[in-house]
């Protein structure tokens, strides 16, 4: 039976200028799942994430962690943030130490871990994010992509149970985007709960176990990616597009090149494997 680890219940939040950011948001996160929050810019994804580890406090409603309402007392928030880590979209909002090593080690050191454990965690996080060669480099001299990877390493070194990534591949080149997705796969295999926000429908569809679609501060649909993203009315309402894998699959079925019973592909490899091999040889 699945186990809830995070939950938003009737969450409402407005910014100080009165702008409504979240409206009656209800969302359950299962332990160990890969959940994508999909929506265009301004949908409320980042604001929701700020509630998950207590950075923002809702105007009404509440957040639960492992079945308990989170507390906003200082020490309780420190404990929550050990368990729920967030990698912000803008790495400059997360990096503040003089060097890469100091920045990545800051979190583990503040957990009161031994020096040996801190060193081990930092080295592993740097290996996972390919930042080992940046160890002594000042953080303010890093490129945007390097800053992004260092900010991810800083959260990985904390070893939280839930890791939230806000638009993680924004600003990354294709190679580093691919390598980042491999990091997510490794974390998932280790049993981590991963929540990812994106406006990239192809990424959300291929990667996630479950999908929540946000639009103007509301969750307008949630469920299996293949069920939601084949419904044009939902995709259109959220100002999104249908993933290319689904569009290609649909067109191949229409043309008779795929049987109507062929399952929706989650990857390019799935799509190619669904196409039946040509029987016989053409005559010369």
C-alpha positions in Angstrom: 0.0 0.0 0.0 1.3 3.4 -0.9 2.5 5.8 1.8 1.8 9.5 1.8 4.9 11.6 2.6 3.8 15.1 1.7 0.3 16.6 1.3 -1.2 20.0 0.5 -4.7 20.5 1.9 -6.9 23.3 0.7 -3.9 25.6 0.3 -4.5 29.2 -0.4 -1.8 31.9 -0.7 -1.7 35.5 -1.8 1.3 37.8 -2.1 1.6 40.9 0.0 0.3 43.0 -2.9 -2.9 40.9 -2.9 -2.1 38.8 -6.0 -3.7 35.4 -5.6 -1.0 32.7 -6.1 -2.6 29.5 -4.9 -6.3 28.7 -4.8 -7.6 25.6 -3.0 -4.7 23.4 -3.9 -5.0 19.8 -2.8 -2.1 17.4 -3.7 -0.9 14.2 -2.2 2.7 13.0 -2.8 3.5 9.3 -2.3 6.7 8.1 -0.8 9.2 7.1 -3.5 7.3 8.4 -6.4 8.4 10.7 -9.3 5.9 13.5 -9.5 6.0 16.2 -12.1 4.2 19.5 -11.6 3.5 20.8 -15.1 2.4 24.3 -16.0 3.3 27.4 -17.9 5.3 30.2 -16.3 3.2 31.9 -13.5 1.1 28.8 -12.9 2.1 28.7 -9.2 4.5 25.8 -9.3 7.4 27.6 -7.5 5.0 29.1 -4.9 3.7 25.6 -4.1 7.2 24.4 -3.6 8.0 27.2 -1.2 5.1 25.9 1.0 6.4 22.3 0.9 9.4 23.1 3.1 7.9 26.0 5.1 9.5 29.0 3.3 6.0 30.4 2.7 3.1 30.0 5.2 -0.3 29.6 3.7 -3.1 32.1 4.2 -5.4 29.1 4.8 -5.1 25.4 4.5 -2.0 23.4 5.6 0.9 21.2 4.6 1.4 17.7 6.1 4.7 15.8 6.3 4.3 12.1 7.0 0.8 12.7 8.2 1.5 15.6 10.6 0.8 19.3 10.0 4.1 21.1 9.7 5.1 23.5 12.4 6.5 26.9 11.7 8.6 27.1 14.8 12.3 27.8 14.0 13.6 24.4 15.2 10.8 22.5 13.6 11.5 24.2 10.2 15.2 23.3 10.5 14.2 19.6 11.0 11.7 19.8 8.1 14.3 21.2 5.7 16.7 18.3 6.6 14.0 16.0 5.1 12.6 18.1 2.3 15.3 19.7 0.1 14.6 22.2 -2.7 16.8 23.2 -5.6 15.6 26.6 -6.7 15.3 27.6 -10.4 17.8 30.5 -10.0 21.1 29.1 -8.6 22.2 32.6 -7.4 19.5 32.4 -4.8 21.0 29.3 -3.4 24.8 29.8 -3.5 26.4 32.1 -0.9 29.7 30.6 0.2 33.1 31.7 -1.2 34.0 28.4 -2.9 32.2 25.5 -4.4 33.5 23.1 -1.6 32.4 25.4 1.1 28.9 25.9 -0.4 28.3 22.1 -0.9 29.6 21.3 2.6 27.6 24.0 4.4 24.4 22.0 4.8 25.9 18.8 6.0 28.2 20.7 8.5 25.1 22.3 9.9 23.5 18.9 10.5 26.2 18.3 13.1 27.8 15.4 11.1 31.4 14.3 11.6 34.0 15.7 9.3 34.6 12.3 7.7 30.9 11.9 6.8 30.7 15.5 5.5 33.7 14.9 3.3 32.2 11.6 2.0 28.9 13.3 1.2 30.4 16.3 -0.5 32.7 14.2 -2.7 29.8 11.9 -3.7 27.5 14.9 -4.5 30.3 16.4 -6.6 30.9 13.2 -8.5 27.1 12.9 -9.2 26.9 16.4 -10.6 30.3 16.5 -12.3 31.6 19.4 -10.2 34.7 17.8 -8.8 37.0 20.0 -11.0 35.3 23.1 -9.6 36.1 22.3 -5.9 38.2 25.4 -5.2 36.6 27.7 -7.6 34.8 30.9 -6.3 31.1 30.5 -6.8 30.7 34.0 -8.3 33.0 33.0 -11.2 30.9 30.0 -12.2 28.9 29.9 -15.4 25.1 29.6 -15.1 25.2 25.9 -15.8 28.0 25.3 -13.3 26.1 27.2 -10.7 23.0 25.1 -11.4 25.0 21.8 -10.9 26.7 23.1 -7.7 23.3 24.1 -6.2 22.0 20.6 -7.0 25.1 19.1 -5.3 24.5 21.2 -2.2 21.0 19.6 -1.8 22.2 16.1 -2.6 24.9 16.3 0.1 22.1 16.9 2.7 20.6 13.5 1.7 16.9 14.6 2.2 14.1 12.1 1.9 12.2 14.4 -0.5 14.0 16.4 -3.2 12.2 19.2 -5.0 13.6 20.5 -8.3 12.2 23.8 -9.6 12.7 24.0 -13.4 15.9 22.0 -13.0 17.0 21.8 -16.7 16.4 25.5 -17.4 19.6 27.0 -18.7 21.4 23.6 -19.1 22.8 22.5 -22.4 21.5 19.1 -23.8 24.5 17.1 -22.5 24.1 18.3 -18.9 20.3 18.0 -19.1 20.7 14.4 -20.0 23.2 13.8 -17.2 20.9 15.5 -14.8 18.1 13.1 -15.7 20.5 10.3 -15.0 21.0 11.7 -11.5 17.3 11.7 -11.0 17.1 8.1 -12.1 19.8 7.2 -9.6 18.0 9.0 -6.8 14.8 7.4 -7.7 16.4 3.9 -7.6 17.7 4.8 -4.1 14.1 5.3 -3.0 14.0 9.1 -2.9 10.8 11.0 -3.4 11.3 13.4 -6.3 9.1 16.3 -7.2 10.0 18.3 -10.3 8.4 21.4 -11.8 8.6 22.1 -15.5 6.8 23.7 -18.4 8.5 21.1 -20.7 5.7 18.6 -21.5 8.1 16.1 -23.1 10.2 15.9 -20.0 7.2 15.7 -17.7 5.5 13.0 -19.8 8.6 10.8 -20.2 10.0 11.1 -16.7 7.1 11.1 -14.2 5.1 8.4 -12.6 2.3 10.8 -11.9 1.5 14.3 -13.1 -0.3 17.4 -11.7 -1.1 20.2 -14.1 -1.3 23.7 -12.7 -2.9 26.8 -14.2 -3.3 30.2 -12.5 -2.7 28.9 -9.0 -4.9 25.8 -9.3 -4.4 22.2 -9.9 -6.7 21.5 -12.8 -5.9 17.8 -13.3 -3.8 15.1 -11.8 -3.2 11.5 -12.6 -1.2 9.3 -15.0 0.8 11.3 -17.6 -0.5 9.3 -20.6 -4.1 9.8 -19.5 -3.9 13.6 -18.9 -1.7 14.6 -21.9 -3.9 12.8 -24.4 -6.9 15.0 -23.4 -6.7 18.1 -25.7 -9.1 20.1 -23.5 -6.8 19.9 -20.5 -3.6 20.6 -22.5 -5.3 23.6 -24.2 -6.7 25.0 -20.9 -3.2 24.9 -19.3 -1.5 26.6 -22.3 0.5 23.5 -23.0 1.2 21.3 -26.0 0.8 17.6 -26.5 4.1 15.7 -26.1 5.8 14.8 -29.4 5.8 11.1 -28.5 2.0 11.1 -28.1 1.5 13.1 -31.3 3.8 10.8 -33.3 2.1 7.7 -31.8 -1.3 9.0 -32.7 -0.3 9.9 -36.3 1.4 6.5 -36.8 -1.9 4.8 -35.7 -3.9 7.0 -38.0 -1.7 6.0 -41.0 -1.9 2.3 -40.1 1.8 2.0 -39.4 1.0 1.1 -35.7 -1.8 -1.1 -34.5 -4.5 0.8 -32.5 -3.7 -1.5 -29.6 0.0 -0.3 -29.4 0.7 1.2 -26.0 1.6 4.8 -25.6 5.5 5.1 -25.7 7.2 6.7 -22.7 10.5 7.0 -24.6 11.9 7.2 -28.1 13.1 3.6 -27.7 9.5 2.5 -26.8 8.2 4.2 -29.9 10.7 2.5 -32.2 10.1 -0.9 -30.6 6.3 -0.5 -31.1 6.7 -0.3 -34.9 6.4 -3.8 -36.3 9.3 -5.1 -38.3 8.7 -5.3 -42.0 7.8 -8.9 -43.0 9.5 -10.6 -45.8 12.0 -9.1 -48.2 11.3 -6.8 -51.2 11.8 -8.5 -54.5 14.6 -7.3 -56.6 
